[in-house]
Each structure stands twice: as structure tokens, then as C-alpha cells.
Amino acid sequence: MGRGKIEIKRIENSSNRQVTYSKRKNGILKKAKEISVLCDAQVSLILFGASGKMHEYISPSTT
């Protein structure tokens, strides 16, 4: 039996929101790297945090 649905809503506490962003950012960067390696695909990922700071991932060229 699967998980129940949860309501997706904005995290009001800014420090909790920043911690959650950091954890999820690391997770999605890891997934992008995995997809790049496992599927031999070119992956680009751009993230903007609440402060406007940009984080990026671009898979290495294998040519």
C-alpha cells in the first residue's frame, strides 16, 4: 500500500524553508548526476533559491 497524499504548501518559517531547500537541492543534483551517468544523457539543471542565488549542474561532455 502506497503513501497517502499530502498537501503541498509553502513553508512559512523561513529557516525551515531554507533547510528544506538545501536538502532537496542536494537530492535533485544527485538525481541529475545519476540520470546523466545511467542514461548517458546530457542534463542541465538550474535552481534559484529564495535569496536569488543560482545553483547549476551541467553534465560533462563525453565526446
Beta strands, then each sheet from edge to edge (+ up, - down):
strand 1: 44-48
strand 2: 54-58
sheet 1: 1+ 2-
end
